[in-house]
Amino acid sequence: MLKQLRFELKDVILFIIDEISMVANLTLMYINLRLCEIFNTVDENNGWFGKKHLLVFGDLLQLHEDSPFVQLNSHRLNTSIGALSSINIWRELFTYDELTINMRQAEDAEYADLLSRVRLGQIDISDVSILLQKRIPLTGLTVAEKIAAVAEYLSSLPMLHH
């Protein structure tokens, strides 16, 4: 299996991960270890990710909040404490470029600004009012009626221009 992977990936120079905020740190470490194994860089000091380029996309503000008081078993506690002196791969291995133009809502600046405030958790009363106007009342409806109401609302939206 490893021989086959090495053969199939021998010419790869770049791996792309979209929605990086949904990738757990442990999963990212498994990706690193697997790429190091495939490209034989396990014993190299800077052999991270098989010495291949990694391009990641995503909104880091979409990260899930962890509960501050999670009960850890002794194994998890030892693992976590042992990781305190490890490398911070985000600082050491990645550079950050922020995309600042919202292309999806480029034609509606007011809505784009509202979404930006929601993303940052800084909504105001006028934002709430606008969002409440867009609410589709679904209480007391059957599943079929809810689907029909949502479909009707979606069909009333202006078509996106591509």
Secondary structure as GFF3:
##gff-version 3
##sequence-region A 1 162
A	DSSP	alpha_helix	2	8	.	.	.	ID=ss1
A	DSSP	beta_strand	14	17	.	.	.	ID=ss2
A	DSSP	three_ten_helix	20	22	.	.	.	ID=ss3
A	DSSP	alpha_helix	25	38	.	.	.	ID=ss4
A	DSSP	three_ten_helix	48	51	.	.	.	ID=ss5
A	DSSP	beta_strand	53	56	.	.	.	ID=ss6
A	DSSP	three_ten_helix	60	62	.	.	.	ID=ss7
A	DSSP	alpha_helix	74	82	.	.	.	ID=ss8
A	DSSP	three_ten_helix	83	85	.	.	.	ID=ss9
A	DSSP	alpha_helix	89	92	.	.	.	ID=ss10
A	DSSP	alpha_helix	109	120	.	.	.	ID=ss11
A	DSSP	alpha_helix	125	133	.	.	.	ID=ss12
A	DSSP	alpha_helix	143	156	.	.	.	ID=ss13
###
